[in-house]
Amino acid sequence: MINLSESSHSQELKKLLFTQIDNSPEKRITFAEYMTLVLYHHHYGYYNSGVVSIGAKGDFFTSSSLGKDFGELLAVQFQEMWHKLGCPDPFYLVEMGAGNGELAQDILNYFYNSDNNLFVKALNYVIIEQSTALIEVQQKLLSSFSDVDLTWKTWSDIADNSIEGCFFSNELVDAFPVHLITKNQQQLQEVFLSIEQDRLTETSHPVSTEKLLAYFDLVGINLLEADYPQGYRTEVNLNALNWLTTVAGKLKRGYVLTVDYGYTADKYYRPARSQGTLQCYFQHRHHNNPYVNIGHQDITAQVDFTALQCQGKLHGLRTLGFTQQGLFLMALGLGDRLNELSSGKYEIAEIFKRRDALHQLIDPTGLGGFGVLIQGKNLAEHQKSLQGLTMPSMF
């Protein structure tokens, strides 16, 4: 049996959850359906309720929480992409899942403080955000950019094969709802949620869709091999495949840049990783129980970058490079920023604070170990080599 949180907020989600299970044909729902409800319900879901907090005092922090450097170095890469594409006007930057808007703010400030007026004139910055609560936060923070072509759109607002530029995301894919898969009596089964004696209970049954089995064919993994123990449990992110299919369909020519924590499939689905990668974040503490603090905590799973590469290939996206965030940022000039701290222009307190932030961005055991995947569509050969990919990858 599973204990759900007892706050009034969580209790409302519990009522909705139990109703959804009661109304389902077999009186059970997938974990992906559960995760969708508790994270994305329009009123009580974690991302839409207004409780989500990013940064030092929140539930988690991202690279952009550490200062302006991450956004500015991304901006360096985006400007090179614009040049590689022949300086198109308009040039679209589409940020998917913009969080509290800090990353967009850092990127746009960098562009406006540079002297590349032609680039700024050509720029169309688009934000795609599912959370209405976060859109309000973003619009308030970015209100000073009234003279830039900055818009919020949904996927249906963007025509197929229309975007020339770059789609990018930072820690987006890890929050997509995932299916839970388990190995049971030499079969792959799915973890479902049902109700027993007014309590939420996990049960295992045949998979809800054949797409889950096809997923493992796509990434070349066979969980039925003897190396995988009985009871082996892991995740499948079908939403990531659907998302990338949509992105590829909207992109006419240009790039897709994905930054997130995760692995290639052979490392993700190692036999020794027998309980998967599911993690929850609540007030900077992480644990693996998705059934507490519901509506108040983030739930994530590592990203399978092999799946993104294979799915991208099926839809016209060629992998240009896959590297670590630390190496990516060093190639874009983070090392120069570290050296500049010794120039004598900074106060000692600022030097220590900024040096710590820069080191966190490249720490291979933390943010620096995140994956950076860049894919391209309809590119000439000279457009496929990018500055951020010039350092040899350690993946």
ChimeraX attribute file (.defattr): number of C-alpha atoms within 10 A of each C-alpha:
attribute: neighborCount
match mode: 1-to-1
recipient: residues
	/A:1	12
	/A:2	15
	/A:3	11
	/A:4	17
	/A:5	17
	/A:6	13
	/A:7	13
	/A:8	9
	/A:9	17
	/A:10	20
	/A:11	16
	/A:12	15
	/A:13	22
	/A:14	20
	/A:15	11
	/A:16	16
	/A:17	21
	/A:18	20
	/A:19	12
	/A:20	16
	/A:21	21
	/A:22	15
	/A:23	12
	/A:24	12
	/A:25	8
	/A:26	9
	/A:27	15
	/A:28	22
	/A:29	23
	/A:30	22
	/A:31	21
	/A:32	20
	/A:33	18
	/A:34	21
	/A:35	24
	/A:36	17
	/A:37	22
	/A:38	30
	/A:39	25
	/A:40	20
	/A:41	18
	/A:42	16
	/A:43	19
	/A:44	23
	/A:45	26
	/A:46	25
	/A:47	25
	/A:48	21
	/A:49	20
	/A:50	17
	/A:51	17
	/A:52	22
	/A:53	21
	/A:54	18
	/A:55	16
	/A:56	13
	/A:57	10
	/A:58	14
	/A:59	20
	/A:60	20
	/A:61	14
	/A:62	19
	/A:63	22
	/A:64	23
	/A:65	18
	/A:66	18
	/A:67	17
	/A:68	19
	/A:69	24
	/A:70	22
	/A:71	22
	/A:72	23
	/A:73	21
	/A:74	20
	/A:75	20
	/A:76	18
	/A:77	19
	/A:78	23
	/A:79	18
	/A:80	16
	/A:81	22
	/A:82	24
	/A:83	12
	/A:84	18
	/A:85	20
	/A:86	10
	/A:87	16
	/A:88	16
	/A:89	16
	/A:90	18
	/A:91	24
	/A:92	23
	/A:93	22
	/A:94	24
	/A:95	22
	/A:96	22
	/A:97	20
	/A:98	23
	/A:99	24
	/A:100	24
	/A:101	21
	/A:102	21
	/A:103	24
	/A:104	23
	/A:105	21
	/A:106	20
	/A:107	20
	/A:108	22
	/A:109	16
	/A:110	19
	/A:111	20
	/A:112	14
	/A:113	9
	/A:114	11
	/A:115	10
	/A:116	11
	/A:117	12
	/A:118	11
	/A:119	20
	/A:120	19
	/A:121	14
	/A:122	17
	/A:123	23
	/A:124	18
	/A:125	19
	/A:126	19
	/A:127	22
	/A:128	18
	/A:129	19
	/A:130	18
	/A:131	22
	/A:132	15
	/A:133	18
	/A:134	23
	/A:135	21
	/A:136	13
	/A:137	15
	/A:138	21
	/A:139	16
	/A:140	12
	/A:141	15
	/A:142	16
	/A:143	11
	/A:144	10
	/A:145	14
	/A:146	8
	/A:147	8
	/A:148	15
	/A:149	15
	/A:150	19
	/A:151	12
	/A:152	15
	/A:153	15
	/A:154	12
	/A:155	13
	/A:156	8
	/A:157	9
	/A:158	12
	/A:159	12
	/A:160	15
	/A:161	13
	/A:162	13
	/A:163	23
	/A:164	21
	/A:165	26
	/A:166	24
	/A:167	24
	/A:168	23
	/A:169	18
	/A:170	21
	/A:171	20
	/A:172	19
	/A:173	26
	/A:174	22
	/A:175	19
	/A:176	20
	/A:177	26
	/A:178	25
	/A:179	22
	/A:180	22
	/A:181	26
	/A:182	24
	/A:183	20
	/A:184	18
	/A:185	10
	/A:186	15
	/A:187	14
	/A:188	21
	/A:189	22
	/A:190	25
	/A:191	25
	/A:192	24
	/A:193	21
	/A:194	22
	/A:195	18
	/A:196	11
	/A:197	7
	/A:198	9
	/A:199	12
	/A:200	20
	/A:201	16
	/A:202	17
	/A:203	15
	/A:204	17
	/A:205	14
	/A:206	14
	/A:207	20
	/A:208	14
	/A:209	9
	/A:210	9
	/A:211	13
	/A:212	21
	/A:213	15
	/A:214	11
	/A:215	17
	/A:216	16
	/A:217	11
	/A:218	14
	/A:219	19
	/A:220	13
	/A:221	14
	/A:222	14
	/A:223	23
	/A:224	16
	/A:225	10
	/A:226	10
	/A:227	11
	/A:228	19
	/A:229	16
	/A:230	16
	/A:231	16
	/A:232	20
	/A:233	24
	/A:234	23
	/A:235	26
	/A:236	23
	/A:237	23
	/A:238	17
	/A:239	16
	/A:240	23
	/A:241	18
	/A:242	11
	/A:243	14
	/A:244	20
	/A:245	18
	/A:246	14
	/A:247	23
	/A:248	27
	/A:249	17
	/A:250	19
	/A:251	26
	/A:252	18
	/A:253	19
	/A:254	25
	/A:255	30
	/A:256	26
	/A:257	20
	/A:258	22
	/A:259	22
	/A:260	24
	/A:261	24
	/A:262	21
	/A:263	18
	/A:264	18
	/A:265	17
	/A:266	13
	/A:267	13
	/A:268	20
	/A:269	23
	/A:270	14
	/A:271	18
	/A:272	13
	/A:273	14
	/A:274	17
	/A:275	14
	/A:276	22
	/A:277	17
	/A:278	18
	/A:279	16
	/A:280	21
	/A:281	20
	/A:282	18
	/A:283	17
	/A:284	15
	/A:285	10
	/A:286	15
	/A:287	11
	/A:288	15
	/A:289	15
	/A:290	21
	/A:291	18
	/A:292	17
	/A:293	20
	/A:294	27
	/A:295	31
	/A:296	26
	/A:297	27
	/A:298	25
	/A:299	27
	/A:300	22
	/A:301	22
	/A:302	21
	/A:303	29
	/A:304	26
	/A:305	23
	/A:306	21
	/A:307	23
	/A:308	23
	/A:309	23
	/A:310	16
	/A:311	21
	/A:312	22
	/A:313	16
	/A:314	12
	/A:315	15
	/A:316	16
	/A:317	28
	/A:318	20
	/A:319	19
	/A:320	19
	/A:321	20
	/A:322	24
	/A:323	22
	/A:324	25
	/A:325	28
	/A:326	25
	/A:327	25
	/A:328	26
	/A:329	26
	/A:330	21
	/A:331	20
	/A:332	21
	/A:333	15
	/A:334	22
	/A:335	14
	/A:336	11
	/A:337	14
	/A:338	17
	/A:339	10
	/A:340	13
	/A:341	17
	/A:342	11
	/A:343	8
	/A:344	9
	/A:345	9
	/A:346	13
	/A:347	9
	/A:348	11
	/A:349	9
	/A:350	11
	/A:351	17
	/A:352	12
	/A:353	12
	/A:354	19
	/A:355	16
	/A:356	13
	/A:357	19
	/A:358	22
	/A:359	17
	/A:360	17
	/A:361	26
	/A:362	23
	/A:363	16
	/A:364	15
	/A:365	9
	/A:366	14
	/A:367	19
	/A:368	22
	/A:369	22
	/A:370	23
	/A:371	25
	/A:372	25
	/A:373	23
	/A:374	25
	/A:375	24
	/A:376	24
	/A:377	22
	/A:378	15
	/A:379	16
	/A:380	10
	/A:381	7
	/A:382	9
	/A:383	19
	/A:384	22
	/A:385	13
	/A:386	18
	/A:387	16
	/A:388	23
	/A:389	24
	/A:390	15
	/A:391	16
	/A:392	13
	/A:393	14
	/A:394	9
	/A:395	10
